């Protein structure tokens, strides 16, 4: 199975567990947990270009979102509606 599919499945599961436990979802923490699990199970995934690109893209998106939220330029998600971050 492609590394990107495995990453998506693990991250989705992490977010679902966080939701069930009532925890705040953190995309960067979920991404790092996912990467650690994937490398622990299959160390050769480190040399898979799709794994590297997928991780770097999602890490960048997480950092960008955090910076935008800090600057007040991005709405904060709350329940089923978006609330202005200003």
N, C-alpha and C positions, 0 to 999 in steps of 0.2 A: 504494500500500500504506500502511496506517495507520502513523503514527510509532511507536506502541506495539509493533507487530509488528516493525518494523525494529529498534527498540531491543532487544527481546528476542532477536532473531536475532543481532545484533552482540555483545551481552553473552554469550550462550551460546557463540558462537565464541571470544570472548576467554577465557572460562573453560576451554574445551576446549584451546586452545593453551597456556594456563598449565599445565594438567594434563599435556599431552604434553611440555612442557619441564621438568617437575618443579618448577615455581615455585609459591609459595604464592598462593592466590587472594585477591584483595582487591577486595571489591565496590565500594568508593568509587572506587578507581583505574580499575576496569573501566567504571564508570558515566561517569566524566569522559572516558575515552578514547572511549567510545561517543558521548557528546554532541559531542565535538570532531569525530569522523568524520562524524556526521550533519550538523552545521552546515557543515563543509567541503564536503560534497557538495551539500547543499541548504540555503542560508542562510535561506530562508523558513520553515524548520521552527521557527525561534525564535518565531514568532508563532502556532504551532499549539498550541492549548490542551491537546490530549492529550499532546503532547511535554512541555510545561511541567509538567503534573500528574504524568505518569509519572516524570519526572526528580526532581521534588521529593519524591514519595512514596518512591522507592527511595533517595534520598540520606538521607532521614529514617530509614528502616529501617536503613541502614548505620551511621549515627551511633548510633542506639539500641542496636544489637547491640554495637558497640564499647564503649559505656558500660556495658552489662550485663556484658560479659566482663571489663571492668576492675574492676567491683564484685564480681566472682565470683558473680554471680547467674545466669549462663547457662553451660551446658556448652560445652566447646570440641570441635569436630568433628575427629575423627582417624580417617581410614580409613572403615570401615563401622560405627563405634560412637561413642557420645558419652561423653566423659570429663568428669567433674565439674570445673568450673573452680576449686573451692576448694582 
